[in-house]
């Protein structure tokens, strides 16, 4: 589960970093607002990926998903991207649990 969630957060880091210039140039958000907001969320995505060994990483990752959707109020395309990454996040957790359970069952059978 951890590896799938880490992949989602890694790609989200890239997307959040790339949203920064979009916010500045297209949405006319001041750089003093866009830089800390988007790059801060991007850094938090990396921190969450590093914390995935604990429950705190999953909680922080979920908060980042909500914040990404919230960026849609500034840059409307983030509604679509945020919801897509939110779906990826849920799928990573659900499928990751299934994979972990299958590995444990296979190890127990061996």
Secondary structure by P-SEA (a helix, b strand, c coil): caaaaaaaaaaaaaaaaaacccccccccccccccccaaaaaaaaaaaaaaacccaaaaaaaaaaaaaaaaacccccaaaaaaaaaaaaaaaaaaaaaaaaaaaaaaaaac
